[in-house]
Amino acid sequence: MAILSPINLRRWRIFKANRRGYICLWLFLALFIISLCAEFVANDKPLLIRFKGEFYAPILQTYPETEFGGTFPTEADYRDPYVQELIEADGWMVWPLIPYNYKTINYDLPQPAPSPPSSENLLGTDDQGRDILARVIYGFRISVLFGLVLTFFSSIVGVIVGALQGYYGGWVDILGQRFMEIWQGLPVLFLLIILSSFVQPNFWWLLGIMLLFSWMTLVDLVRAEFLRGRNLEYVVAARALGLSDRAIMFKHILPNAMVSTVTFLPFILSGAITALTSLDFLGFGLPIGSPSLGELLSQGKANLQAPWIGITAFMTLAVMLSLLVFIGEGLRDALDPRHEAMGG
């Protein structure tokens, strides 16, 4: 913590004093890191193979079946008992904790899919025989990455627009506010439904469409901070010294405005994740077959006789969003200038 300035060190101590927010931060980071390593945690390929004295890493490289003495020159199916026997005859394999990818279908279920939780599938399978736990891990990663990227770009656009409106005021502010009123009135869901009939939705396509509307979240807050700060004495002095508008906006006013802005980021992230989940639930989100929490919720709704599907999706979203909300509360307390400094 020596690299932090005294005021940021004080804020970090206040954040740590909020035990709930501090613990939730580490829990969220742990879950996110696990999801980033999803291929090494849940996969239908071994982590490492030793065959005839040679080492192979199927997760990192593709090997044909003939490499292990098989018949076909295509990629080896490591779940095939025949391939497993070939490898184990002259070596060994190290499997991930969950031997299923998000799209792996378990053809050896004791009953028709969806099957209940078992020692083989800890959270059961969906209606296509795919492991739910593996899909949750991959779906968690996609949801958080989508939310982080959308929050990052929408925050940049929102801060710039709010700063311009608040600093210049006048016609810039009036025209900006009128444009936002019109833009906010557009039906986002209907636009997505219409566009999905022309374009196959994917991660980046959805991100671009959502960015067209999500940037307005921070505009009002940043605008208010700039309207308040542009007439403060240090800003007037900087203007009198001949500093450019850009320097005054982004070197003097923006750092103070960002204190209140940063507290909203976890909530914006929660909203982005919820928006993606909603679109996937309605069928207008990620491509069919993607590891989506919204698609898992839809399966739970369609298979009420398999309650483990809906319960798993609900609990995953509840835990994820709760962690983000508690982290946001901790940031709010840490960045609140009226909060007393905590000892430690």
C-alpha positions in Angstrom: 0.0 0.0 0.0 3.1 2.3 0.0 2.4 3.3 -3.6 -1.0 4.8 -2.6 -1.3 8.5 -1.7 -2.3 9.3 1.8 -6.0 10.1 0.8 -6.3 6.8 -1.2 -4.6 4.9 1.6 -7.2 6.3 4.0 -10.0 5.3 1.6 -8.6 1.8 1.4 -8.6 1.5 5.2 -12.2 2.7 5.3 -13.1 0.1 2.6 -11.4 -2.6 4.6 -13.3 -1.5 7.7 -16.5 -2.4 5.8 -16.1 -6.1 6.4 -19.0 -7.1 4.2 -17.8 -5.1 1.1 -14.2 -6.2 1.7 -15.0 -9.9 1.9 -17.4 -9.6 -1.0 -14.6 -8.1 -3.1 -12.3 -11.0 -2.5 -15.1 -13.6 -3.0 -16.0 -11.9 -6.3 -12.4 -11.8 -7.5 -11.9 -15.5 -6.5 -15.0 -16.5 -8.5 -14.0 -14.4 -11.5 -10.4 -15.8 -11.5 -11.8 -19.3 -11.4 -14.1 -18.5 -14.3 -11.2 -17.0 -16.3 -9.5 -20.4 -16.0 -12.6 -22.2 -16.9 -10.9 -24.3 -19.6 -8.6 -25.7 -16.9 -11.4 -26.3 -14.4 -14.2 -27.7 -16.6 -13.2 -29.4 -19.9 -13.7 -32.6 -21.8 -10.0 -32.7 -22.6 -7.3 -33.8 -20.2 -5.0 -31.2 -18.8 -1.9 -33.3 -19.4 -1.2 -36.6 -21.2 1.9 -38.7 -21.0 2.1 -41.2 -23.8 5.1 -43.3 -24.7 7.4 -41.0 -22.8 6.1 -37.8 -24.4 3.9 -35.1 -22.8 0.8 -33.7 -24.5 -1.4 -30.7 -23.5 -4.7 -31.2 -25.3 -6.2 -28.0 -23.8 -3.4 -26.0 -25.5 -3.0 -27.9 -28.7 -5.0 -30.2 -30.9 -3.9 -33.7 -31.5 -5.3 -36.2 -34.0 -6.4 -39.6 -32.8 -3.6 -41.2 -34.9 -1.1 -39.6 -32.5 -2.1 -42.1 -29.9 -2.4 -45.1 -32.2 -6.0 -44.5 -33.2 -7.6 -44.8 -36.7 -9.0 -41.4 -37.6 -6.8 -38.4 -38.5 -9.4 -36.0 -36.8 -9.1 -34.6 -33.3 -9.1 -37.2 -30.7 -12.2 -37.6 -28.6 -10.7 -38.1 -25.1 -14.1 -39.2 -23.6 -14.2 -42.1 -26.1 -13.4 -45.3 -24.1 -11.4 -46.6 -27.1 -9.1 -43.5 -27.1 -8.8 -43.7 -23.3 -7.7 -47.3 -23.5 -5.1 -46.5 -26.2 -3.6 -43.7 -24.0 -3.7 -45.6 -20.7 -2.0 -48.6 -22.3 1.2 -46.6 -22.6 0.7 -43.6 -20.3 -1.7 -41.7 -18.2 -4.0 -38.7 -18.3 -4.8 -35.9 -15.8 -8.3 -34.6 -16.1 -9.8 -31.3 -14.9 -11.9 -31.3 -11.7 -15.0 -31.2 -13.9 -14.5 -33.5 -17.0 -17.1 -31.6 -19.1 -17.0 -28.5 -21.3 -20.0 -26.2 -21.5 -21.1 -27.9 -24.7 -20.2 -31.5 -23.8 -23.2 -33.9 -23.8 -23.2 -36.7 -21.4 -24.5 -39.7 -23.3 -24.2 -42.1 -20.3 -26.9 -40.6 -18.1 -28.8 -43.0 -15.9 -32.1 -41.4 -17.0 -33.3 -39.1 -19.7 -32.1 -35.5 -19.6 -32.5 -33.3 -17.7 -31.0 -35.6 -15.0 -30.8 -34.6 -11.3 -27.5 -33.9 -9.5 -25.2 -36.9 -9.0 -21.6 -37.7 -8.3 -20.9 -37.4 -12.1 -22.8 -34.2 -12.6 -22.8 -32.3 -9.3 -25.5 -29.8 -10.3 -27.3 -32.2 -12.7 -27.7 -31.7 -16.5 -29.9 -29.5 -18.6 -32.5 -30.7 -21.1 -29.7 -31.5 -23.6 -27.6 -33.6 -21.3 -24.9 -30.9 -20.7 -23.3 -30.4 -17.3 -24.9 -27.5 -15.5 -21.9 -26.7 -13.3 -19.6 -26.4 -16.3 -22.1 -24.1 -18.1 -22.4 -22.0 -14.9 -18.6 -21.5 -14.8 -18.4 -20.5 -18.4 -21.6 -18.4 -18.2 -20.3 -16.5 -15.2 -17.2 -15.6 -17.2 -19.1 -14.3 -20.2 -21.6 -12.4 -18.1 -18.9 -10.6 -16.0 -16.6 -9.9 -19.1 -19.6 -8.5 -21.0 -20.5 -6.3 -18.0 -17.0 -5.1 -17.5 -16.4 -4.2 -21.1 -19.8 -2.5 -21.4 -19.2 -0.6 -18.1 -15.8 0.5 -19.2 -16.8 1.9 -22.6 -20.1 3.3 -21.5 -18.4 5.1 -18.5 -15.8 6.7 -20.9 -18.5 8.0 -23.2 -20.8 9.0 -20.4 -18.0 10.9 -18.5 -17.0 12.8 -21.7 -20.5 13.8 -22.6 -21.4 14.8 -19.0 -18.2 16.8 -18.7 -18.8 18.7 -22.0 -22.4 19.5 -21.0 -21.5 20.6 -17.4 -18.4 22.6 -18.3 -19.7 24.6 -21.2 -23.4 24.8 -20.2 -25.6 27.0 -22.3 -26.6 25.6 -25.7 -24.3 22.7 -25.4 -26.1 21.6 -22.2 -29.6 22.3 -23.5 -29.1 20.5 -26.8 -27.4 17.6 -25.0 -30.3 17.2 -22.6 -32.9 17.3 -25.3 -31.0 14.7 -27.3 -30.8 12.4 -24.3 -34.5 12.8 -23.6 -35.3 11.6 -27.2 -32.6 8.9 -27.1 -33.8 7.5 -23.8 -37.3 7.2 -25.2 -36.3 4.7 -27.9 -37.5 1.1 -27.1 -34.2 -0.8 -26.8 -35.8 -4.2 -26.6 -37.9 -3.6 -29.7 -34.8 -2.4 -31.6 -33.0 -5.6 -30.5 -35.8 -7.8 -31.7 -36.0 -6.0 -35.0 -32.2 -6.1 -35.6 -32.0 -9.8 -34.5 -34.1 -10.6 -37.5 -31.4 -9.2 -39.8 -28.2 -10.1 -37.9 -27.2 -13.1 -35.8 -26.5 -11.7 -32.4 -23.1 -12.3 -30.8 -21.0 -11.0 -28.0 -19.7 -7.9 -29.8 -22.9 -7.2 -31.7 -24.8 -7.1 -28.4 -22.1 -5.0 -26.8 -22.3 -2.4 -29.5 -26.1 -2.2 -29.4 -26.1 -1.9 -25.6 -23.4 0.7 -25.6 -25.6 2.9 -27.8 -27.9 3.4 -24.8 -26.0 2.5 -21.6 -23.6 5.5 -21.9 -26.3 7.8 -20.5 -26.2 6.3 -17.0 -23.3 8.5 -15.8 -24.1 11.6 -17.8 -26.3 13.3 -15.3 -24.0 12.7 -12.4 -20.9 14.0 -14.2 -22.8 16.9 -15.6 -23.9 18.0 -12.1 -20.4 17.7 -10.8 -19.0 19.8 -13.6 -21.8 22.4 -13.2 -20.8 22.7 -9.6 -17.1 22.7 -10.1 -16.7 25.0 -13.1 -17.2 28.1 -10.9 -15.0 27.1 -8.0 -12.1 29.3 -7.2 -9.3 27.0 -8.3 -11.0 26.5 -11.7 -11.4 30.2 -12.2 -7.7 30.7 -11.2 -6.7 28.0 -13.7 -8.7 29.6 -16.4 -7.2 33.0 -15.6 -3.7 31.5 -15.9 -4.5 30.5 -19.5 -5.0 26.7 -19.1 -6.9 25.1 -21.9 -10.4 23.9 -21.4 -9.3 20.3 -21.8 -6.7 20.6 -19.1 -9.1 22.3 -16.7 -11.8 19.7 -17.4 -9.7 16.5 -17.2 -6.9 17.5 -14.8 -8.7 19.6 -12.3 -12.5 19.0 -12.3 -12.7 15.4 -13.4 -10.6 13.9 -10.5 -13.1 15.4 -8.0 -16.1 14.3 -10.1 -14.8 10.8 -10.4 -15.0 10.3 -6.6 -18.8 10.1 -6.8 -18.8 8.5 -10.2 -16.7 5.5 -9.2 -19.3 4.5 -6.6 -21.8 3.8 -9.3 -19.6 1.5 -11.4 -20.5 -1.8 -9.5 -24.2 -0.9 -9.9 -23.7 -0.2 -13.6 -21.9 -3.5 -13.9 -24.8 -5.3 -12.2 -27.2 -3.6 -14.6 -25.2 -4.7 -17.6 -25.1 -8.3 -16.4 -28.8 -8.2 -15.8 -29.5 -6.8 -19.2 -27.5 -9.6 -20.9 -29.3 -12.2 -18.8 -32.7 -10.8 -19.7 -31.9 -10.8 -23.4 -30.7 -14.4 -23.3 -33.8 -15.4 -21.3 -36.0 -13.9 -24.0 -33.9 -15.5 -26.8 -32.5 -12.3 -28.2 -29.0 -12.5 -26.7 -26.0 -14.7 -27.3 -26.1 -17.4 -30.1 -27.9 -20.6 -29.3 -25.7 -23.0 -27.4 -23.6 -20.3 -25.7 -23.0 -20.8 -21.9 -25.6 -18.2 -20.8 -27.2 -17.7 -17.4 -30.2 -16.3 -19.1 -30.5 -19.4 -21.3 -30.2 -21.5 -18.1 -33.1 -19.6 -16.6 -35.1 -20.2 -19.7 -34.5 -23.9 -19.4 -35.5 -23.8 -15.8 -38.8 -22.2 -16.8 -39.4 -24.7 -19.5 -38.5 -27.7 -17.3 -40.4 -27.2 -14.0 -40.0 -30.9 -13.3 -36.3 -30.3 -13.0 -36.1 -27.6 -10.3 -32.3 -27.9 -10.0 -31.9 -26.0 -13.3 -33.9 -22.9 -12.2 -32.5 -23.0 -8.7 -28.9 -23.1 -9.9 -29.4 -20.2 -12.3 -31.2 -18.1 -9.7 -28.6 -18.7 -7.0 -25.8 -17.9 -9.4 -27.3 -14.6 -10.3 -28.3 -13.8 -6.8 -24.8 -14.4 -5.4 -23.1 -12.5 -8.3 -25.3 -9.4 -8.1 -25.3 -9.4 -4.3 -21.5 -9.4 -4.2 -21.4 -6.4 -6.6 -24.0 -4.5 -4.6 -22.1 -5.0 -1.4 -18.8 -4.0 -3.1 -20.6 -0.8 -4.3 -21.7 0.0 -0.8 -18.2 -0.4 0.4 -16.9 2.0 -2.3 -19.6 4.5 -1.4 -18.5 4.6 2.2 -14.8 4.8 1.3 -15.2 7.6 -1.2 -17.7 9.6 0.9 -15.9 12.8 2.0 -18.1 13.1 5.1 -17.0 9.7 6.3 -14.7 9.8 9.3 -11.2 8.5 8.8 -10.8 5.0 10.2 -7.7 4.1 12.3 -5.4 1.3 11.3 
